[in-house]
């Protein structure tokens, strides 16, 4: 199953050791049939060469009680897989950016 979504990123919050970027994720159409997720992307160093990327979020199933029942049986796994796919995509882009930067 595929669905086009819009991911909106908020202003990054940075400290000396980590960065957090708020995000919102929602379906393009019909919005009311899909959950809207709010969450964040965190990037923190593990050591001099490795950083940890974490993508986390929360959502409420649409459609009231029916949506809650569908979430328990079907969509919770889809939501987890979607967030995992987003994290992997961000990680690949970061790796490519770091590789390109190191070749300069």
C-alpha positions as CSV (number, residue, x, y, z in Angstrom):
1,X,0.0,0.0,0.0
2,X,1.3,3.4,-0.9
3,X,0.1,6.9,0.0
4,X,1.5,10.3,-0.9
5,X,2.1,12.3,2.3
6,X,3.4,15.8,3.1
7,X,6.2,16.0,5.7
8,X,6.6,19.4,7.3
9,X,9.8,20.2,9.2
10,X,9.9,22.7,12.0
11,X,12.8,24.9,13.1
12,X,15.8,22.9,14.4
13,X,16.7,23.1,18.0
14,X,20.5,22.8,18.4
15,X,22.8,22.4,21.4
16,X,26.5,21.7,21.5
17,X,25.9,17.9,21.2
18,X,22.5,17.3,19.5
19,X,19.9,18.6,17.1
20,X,16.1,18.0,17.2
21,X,13.9,18.9,14.3
22,X,10.1,18.8,14.8
23,X,8.0,17.2,12.1
24,X,4.5,16.7,11.0
25,X,3.3,14.0,8.6
26,X,-0.1,14.0,6.9
27,X,-1.8,12.4,3.9
28,X,-2.5,14.6,0.9
29,X,-6.0,13.3,0.1
30,X,-8.4,12.4,1.7
31,X,-6.7,13.6,4.9
32,X,-9.6,12.6,7.2
33,X,-9.1,8.9,6.3
34,X,-5.4,8.8,7.5
35,X,-3.7,9.6,10.7
36,X,-1.7,12.7,11.2
37,X,1.6,12.1,12.9
38,X,3.6,14.6,14.9
39,X,7.1,13.8,16.0
40,X,10.7,14.7,15.8
41,X,14.0,13.8,14.2
42,X,17.0,13.7,16.6
43,X,20.6,13.6,15.6
44,X,23.3,13.1,18.3
45,X,26.9,12.1,18.3
46,X,27.9,8.7,19.6
47,X,31.6,9.2,19.0
48,X,33.9,11.2,16.6
49,X,32.8,9.2,13.5
50,X,29.3,8.0,14.4
51,X,26.0,9.8,15.1
52,X,22.7,8.4,16.2
53,X,19.6,9.2,14.1
54,X,16.2,8.8,15.9
55,X,12.8,9.4,14.3
56,X,9.9,9.2,16.7
57,X,6.3,10.3,16.6
58,X,2.7,9.9,17.8
59,X,-0.6,9.7,16.0
60,X,-4.2,9.2,16.7
61,X,-6.1,6.9,14.3
62,X,-8.8,8.6,12.2
63,X,-12.5,7.5,12.2
64,X,-13.1,7.3,15.9
65,X,-13.8,3.8,17.4
66,X,-13.5,2.1,14.0
67,X,-10.1,3.7,13.4
68,X,-9.0,2.5,16.9
69,X,-10.0,-1.0,16.1
70,X,-8.3,-1.0,12.7
71,X,-5.2,0.4,14.3
72,X,-5.0,-2.5,16.7
73,X,-5.4,-5.1,14.0
74,X,-3.8,-3.5,10.8
75,X,-2.3,-0.1,10.8
76,X,0.0,0.0,13.8
77,X,2.5,-2.1,11.9
78,X,2.2,0.1,8.8
79,X,2.9,3.2,10.9
80,X,6.0,1.6,12.4
81,X,7.3,0.5,9.0
82,X,6.6,4.0,7.6
83,X,8.6,5.7,10.3
84,X,11.4,3.1,9.9
85,X,11.5,3.8,6.1
86,X,11.6,7.6,6.8
87,X,14.6,7.1,9.2
88,X,16.4,4.9,6.7
89,X,15.8,7.5,3.9
90,X,17.2,10.3,6.1
91,X,20.2,8.2,7.1
92,X,21.0,7.4,3.4
93,X,20.8,11.1,2.5
94,X,23.1,12.0,5.4
95,X,25.6,9.3,4.5
96,X,25.6,10.6,0.9
97,X,26.1,14.2,2.0
98,X,29.0,13.2,4.3
99,X,30.6,11.2,1.5
100,X,30.3,14.1,-0.9
101,X,31.7,16.5,1.7
102,X,34.7,14.2,2.4
103,X,35.6,14.0,-1.3
104,X,36.0,17.8,-1.5
